[in-house]
Amino acid sequence: MKIRLNIRWKLILGILAVVFLAYSISIYEQIKGLNTLKSRYAEEIALRVGKDYSLKMQNEINSKLLETSNLAKQIGMQLTNPEGERPNAIKTILNSVADANPNLTSVWASVELRNMSSSYTKDYGRVRFTYFRENGVLKYMQDTVELDGDNKTSLYYNCKVKKADLLSDPYWFSYNKKDSILETSIGTPLLEGSRFLGIVGFDISLEAFQTMVDSIRPIKGARSFVLSSNGSVIAANDSKLRGKKLQDVYNEASEALLTEKIAQNKPFGFEVKIGEPYHYAVLPVNYKSAKTSWAFGFAVPSRELLGSADNTTDKLWLLAIISMLVIMGVIWYISFKITKPLYRVNRALKNLAEGKIDESSKIKVDTNDELHDIAISTNELIDSMMRTVEFTTEVGKGNTNIDFKPRNENDVLGISLLNMKQNLDEAKRLEAIRKVEDEKISWATHGVALFGELLRHQETNLEDFSYHIISNLIEYIKADVGGLFLINDHENGERTIDLMACYAYDRRKYEERRLLIGEGLVGRCVQENETIFITDVPKSYLTIGSGLGEDRPSCILIVPLKLNDEVYGVLELASFEVFEKHVIDFVEKIGVTIASTISTTRINIKTQQLLEASKFQAEELSAQEEEMRQNMEELLATQEEAARKSKEIENLLESLGTASYIIEYDIEGYVIVANDSILNLLGMRRENLIGLNIREIDSYANKHFNEFWNSIKRGIPAKVKSELTGVNTSAILYETFIPIADEDDKVYKVMLIGQNLDEFVSLSEKNVTTSLN
C-alpha cells in the first residue's frame, strides 16, 4: 500500500533523512578508520614480536636439519664398509646420537635394501634402524619393510623422489601401541651423487614448541600459536587446538586461504569471533632446504584495541540526536509558511485534472514571491487549455479549416495540435493513394495466381498453348491486339522468331510470319533482351480494326519472355489505352513464368523424342545382344576344343618325355633343358648338365659340328647315331634333332629326342623269357 504524504511532512522527513544519513556516514567512517587502525596495529605487533620468535623457531629447526645432515654423512660413510659390518656400524652411530640427545623422541635411519645386500637388486625395499625412548629407557628396533614396492603416500617415498630435507607436518605416533605423542620428523636424505641411498633423521615431540608459545604474551588476552604447512596446530596457548587443523576449527581460516598463503610465505590476517572478536595475524616461516613452510601467529582481542573508539562513537550519536531535534523545529515552521499557498495552486490544478476548465478555476495569491509567479502561470495555463478545447472540438467534427496558432515557439502542446491538423490532412491524401496502390497490387496478385493456374496445364502443342496464353492475357489487361512469338533453332544453325499465336477482339487469327533476330521491334527486343514500350506508334506499323473502322493503337508493349537471361520468345501487345506502369510490370513478371513453362514444355517434347529414339535403340541393342550371345556360345565351344587338344598334346609330351631322352639346345649348341631320363642315363645333376656345349657330351656332333650344326640352324632336321658321355658312363643313342622356329621362321632353339635301342632289345628278351616261363 502506497502512503501519501503532504509537502510539509515530506520537507520534514526529507531533511531529517539527509541529516541522519550524513551523521551515519560520518560515524561509519570513524568506526571504519578505527577498525583499519586495529588491523594495522595487530599486524605490526605480529611482525615485530613474530620476527624474533619465528627466527628462533627457524634457527632451532635449521640446527636440527644441520645435525641430521652431519648424521647422514656419517652413516653414508658406513655404507662403504663390507656388507656384514654395515648394520652394526649404523647402530653404533644412532645409539651414540640418541644417548647424547635425551630431548629427542627417536633417532632413526632408513636405508635402501640394495645398499645393505649386493644380492638384492630391486629399487624398493628398505631396512629401518630406530632408537626410541619408552618411559625414559632407550630401546632399539630394526625391521625390513616395503619388499612388495614403495608406499607412494609415505614421507619416505616423498623424500626419495624430491631428494630434499624432511620437515613433516605434526602427527600422532605410538612406539608401544598404547601411548601416543604428537611429534614431527626432521630428516636428511643419504645421497651418492644424485643416487638415493636412504634417509636419516630425528623425531621431536612438539612439547618443545609449547614452552616457547606459553612464554609469549605481547598483549593482554592475546593467544600465540605455531602452524605447520598444512595448517595443523603444532603448539598453542589453547591446548584443545593442538594437533588439529586451524581451518577445520575456524571457517574464517579456510576462507582466508590459510595453507595457500603459508606456502606463499606471506604475512596475513583474518577475524574470528570466539565469544568476542579476535584478530588473527599469521607470519609464515620458510625452511628452504626442506622446501616447506611453518607459521607463527597471534590472536588479539578486538576490545583491547577499540576501548577509546567506543566512547567516541557514543558522543557522536548524542550530538546527532540533539542536532536533529533542533532542525526538526526549524523545518516545521518553514514548511507551514511554504505549503499554505501551495494548497490553493493544488486545488486549481486538481480542477484542471478533473476536466473543469473555466474562469472560476483561476486563483489569486498575494505573496510577492515564487508562489505568486506559480499562480500567474497557472492562470495562463487555464486560458491556453480553454483555447485548446475549442480547437479540438472543431477538429473532432471534421473541420480542419479552423484557424489555430501556438502561443509561441515553445508552446509544445500548440505546435503538436497544429501538427496533428496537418497530419490528418496528409493522412487523408495518403489513404486515397494507398487505396489505389492496394487495388493495383490486388489486381497483379490475382493475375499471377490466374496465369499460374493456366500455365500448370500446359500442352505439348506449342501453338495451342501460345493461343491459350495470349487470349487470356489480352482479356485480363484489357488490351486490343496481341501476338506471341517463339524463338526456334533450325538444323542449319539459323535462329528465327516465329509467330505462334495472335488474338484480337475475341477472334482467333492465323498468320504466317517469321522474323530474324534484330529485325523490326520484335527482333530488336530479342537482341537487346529488354522491354520496349512506345506511345508514338508509326502509322504503317499496326492498325486495329472493328466493325466501325480502323485506327492506330495508342501504345505498343513488347516484352521478352526470358528466364535466367535467356530469351525464349516475345509478347507483343497493343491497346487504344496507354498501359500503366503496374500493367507493364505485371506483363514482365508473367513473361518470366511463361518462359519457364515454354522451357519445360520444350524439354518435355525433347524428352519424348529421346524416349522414342531410346526405345528404338534398345530394340536394336537387344538384337545385337542376341547375336553376341550366339557368337559367345561358338567361342566357348572353340575354347573347349582347344583346351582338349592342348591336354592331348600335354599328355603326348609327358609320354614322350618318359619314353625318350630329351635335351634342348640354344642356337649355339648349349644345353638349356634336359629331362630326368637323360640325367639318369648320364649320371649327372641338372645344374651340371645345363650350360654344357653339345660337343662336350655328343661324339657325333663333336666330329661334324660345323657342317652338322649349320644345317640344323637352317631349319633342316637330322637323325644320327651317336655316343653320349656322362659321369663315368656313356650310352649309344639314335638321335633326332628338330629345329624350333619362331613366328618369323627363324630357328631359336633345337630339340634332341634320343632312343636307346639296347634298352628295347633288353626289354624284348625279358618279355620272351617271361613268355617261356
Secondary structure, DSSP 8 states (H G I E B T S, - for coil): ------HHHHHHHHHHHHHHHHHHHHHHHHHHHHHHHHHHHHHHHHHHHHHHHHHHHHHHHHHHHHHHHHHHHHHHHHTTS-GGGHHHHHHHHHHHHHHH-TT-SEEEEEEEGGGT-TT---S--EEEEEEEEETTEEEEEEEEE-TT---TTSHHHHHHHH---EE---EEE-SSSS--EEEEEEEEEEEETTEEEEEEEEEEETHHHHHHHHT--SSTT-EEEEE-TTSBEEEESSGGGTTSBHHHH-HHHHHTTHHHHHHTT--EEEEEESSSEEEEEEEEEEETTTTEEEEEEEEEEGGGTSHHHHHHHHHHHHHHHHHHHHHHHHHHHHHHHHHHHHHHHHHHHHHHHTT--SGGG------SSHHHHHHHHHHHHHHHHHHHHHHHHHHHTT-TT-----SSTT-HHHHHHHHHHHHHHHHHHHHHHHHHHHHHHHHHHHHHHHHHHHHTT--S-HHHHHHHHHHHHHHHHT-SEEEEEEEEE-TTS-EEEEEEEEEETTEEE----EEETTSHHHHHHHHHTS-EEESS--TTT--EEETTEEE--SEEEEEEEEETTEEEEEEEEEESS---HHHHHHHHHHHHHHHHHHHHHHHHHHHHHHHHHHHHHHHHHHHHHHHHHHHHHHHHHHHHHHHHHHHHHHHHHHHHHHHSEEEEEETTSBEEEE-HHHHHHHT--HHHHTT-BHHHHBHHHHHSHHHHHHHHHTT--EEEEEEEE-SS-EEEEEEEEEEEE-TTS-EEEEEEEEE-HHHHHHHHHHHHHHHH-
